Amino acid sequence: MKPKILVVEDDHDYAGFLKGVIEKAGGEVLHEDEAKAAIRFIKLGGNYDLLLSDWSFHYQEGGMRGIEACGVEIIAASKQKNPDCKAYLLSALGGCIEDRGEADRIFDKANYRYVSEKLERKVLELVRGF
C-alpha cells in the first residue's frame, strides 16, 4: 500500500514539486493549500502517514499582508489526533526543518538548488521509509 503524505502548502508550484518527489518515491499525495482546511481535515480524522507543512500561510486583504497561521499549529493538531505520525515543517527556502540547528544550516546556505536537492533527498528518504 502506498504511504499517504499530507502536504500543506499554499505555493502551488512548490506543492507541485513536492508532489512529483513524493510520487517518484512511491507515495500518494493529499494536498491542502490553506492552514484552516488542513486543520479541519486533521481534526475530522483524515487518514495520512506523514505530514509536510509549510512554515507560514499568508493572506492579503486590501493593501495589507499578514500571516494567517503557522505550520506549528497544523503539526500540533496532527500530534493531538495522531501522536505517532511524523511531521515536518518546510521553510520558504525549500528546507525540511527537523531542528533548530538544521534550520540555521538551511538559512545560512540560501542557495535554492542546494536546498531543493537536499529536500528532495530527505522527502525520498521519508516516503521510502514506509
C-alpha positions as CSV (number, residue, x, y, z in Angstrom):
1,M,0.0,0.0,0.0
2,K,1.3,3.5,-0.9
3,P,2.0,5.8,2.1
4,K,-0.3,8.8,2.2
5,I,1.6,12.1,2.6
6,L,-0.4,15.2,3.6
7,V,1.2,18.2,2.1
8,V,0.0,21.6,3.4
9,E,1.5,24.2,1.1
10,D,-0.1,27.4,-0.3
11,D,2.5,27.8,-3.1
12,H,1.1,25.7,-5.9
13,D,4.4,25.5,-7.8
14,Y,6.2,24.3,-4.7
15,A,3.4,21.9,-3.9
16,G,3.7,20.5,-7.4
17,F,7.5,20.0,-6.9
18,L,6.7,18.1,-3.6
19,K,4.0,16.0,-5.4
20,G,6.5,15.0,-8.0
21,V,9.1,13.9,-5.5
22,I,6.6,12.0,-3.3
23,E,5.1,10.2,-6.3
24,K,8.6,9.4,-7.5
25,A,9.2,7.7,-4.1
26,G,6.0,5.7,-4.4
27,G,3.8,7.8,-2.1
28,E,0.3,9.2,-2.6
29,V,-0.2,13.0,-2.1
30,L,-3.1,14.6,-0.2
31,H,-2.8,18.4,-0.6
32,E,-4.3,21.2,1.3
33,D,-3.4,24.8,0.4
34,E,-5.0,26.5,3.4
35,A,-4.0,26.1,7.0
36,K,-7.6,26.1,8.3
37,A,-8.6,23.5,5.7
38,A,-5.7,21.3,6.8
39,I,-6.5,21.6,10.5
40,R,-10.2,20.7,9.7
41,F,-9.1,17.7,7.7
42,I,-6.9,16.5,10.5
43,K,-9.5,17.1,13.2
44,L,-12.1,15.2,11.2
45,G,-9.9,12.1,11.2
46,G,-8.2,12.5,7.8
47,N,-6.0,9.5,7.1
48,Y,-2.3,10.1,6.3
49,D,1.1,8.6,7.2
50,L,3.3,11.7,7.1
51,L,2.7,15.4,7.3
52,L,4.8,18.0,5.4
53,S,3.6,21.5,6.2
54,D,4.7,25.0,5.1
55,W,6.1,27.2,7.9
56,S,3.6,30.0,7.4
57,F,0.4,30.8,5.5
58,H,-0.2,34.4,4.3
59,Y,-3.2,36.4,3.4
60,Q,-3.7,39.7,1.6
61,E,-6.5,42.0,2.5
62,G,-6.8,45.4,1.0
63,G,-3.1,46.6,0.9
64,M,-2.2,44.6,4.0
65,R,-0.4,41.3,4.0
66,G,-0.3,39.1,7.1
67,I,0.2,35.6,8.4
68,E,-3.0,33.6,8.7
69,A,-1.5,30.6,10.5
70,C,1.7,28.8,11.3
71,G,2.7,25.3,10.4
72,V,3.3,24.7,14.1
73,E,-0.4,24.9,14.6
74,I,-1.0,22.3,11.9
75,I,1.6,20.0,13.5
76,A,0.1,20.5,16.9
77,A,-3.4,19.5,15.6
78,S,-1.8,16.4,13.9
79,K,0.1,15.4,17.1
80,Q,-3.1,15.7,19.1
81,K,-5.1,13.5,16.7
82,N,-2.3,11.1,15.7
83,P,0.7,11.3,18.2
84,D,2.8,8.8,16.3
85,C,2.6,10.5,12.9
86,K,5.9,12.1,11.8
87,A,5.5,15.8,10.8
88,Y,8.0,18.2,9.3
89,L,7.9,22.0,8.7
90,L,9.1,23.2,5.3
91,S,10.9,26.6,5.0
92,A,10.4,29.1,2.2
93,L,13.9,28.2,1.0
94,G,12.9,24.6,0.4
95,G,14.3,23.1,3.5
96,C,12.9,20.4,5.7
97,I,13.4,21.6,9.2
98,E,13.8,18.9,11.8
99,D,15.6,21.0,14.5
100,R,16.9,24.5,15.1
101,G,20.5,23.5,14.1
102,E,19.2,22.2,10.8
103,A,17.2,25.4,10.2
104,D,20.3,27.5,10.8
105,R,22.3,25.5,8.3
106,I,19.5,25.8,5.7
107,F,19.1,29.6,6.1
108,D,22.9,30.0,6.1
109,K,23.0,28.3,2.7
110,A,20.4,30.4,0.8
111,N,21.2,28.5,-2.4
112,Y,17.9,27.2,-3.9
113,R,19.5,24.4,-5.9
114,Y,21.4,23.0,-2.9
115,V,18.4,23.2,-0.6
116,S,16.0,21.8,-3.2
117,E,18.2,18.8,-3.9
118,K,18.6,18.3,-0.1
119,L,14.8,18.5,0.4
120,E,14.3,16.0,-2.5
121,R,16.7,13.5,-0.9
122,K,15.0,14.0,2.5
123,V,11.5,13.5,1.2
124,L,12.5,10.5,-0.8
125,E,14.0,9.0,2.3
126,L,10.9,9.7,4.4
127,V,8.5,8.3,1.9
128,R,10.5,5.2,1.1
129,G,10.8,4.5,4.8
130,F,7.2,3.3,4.9
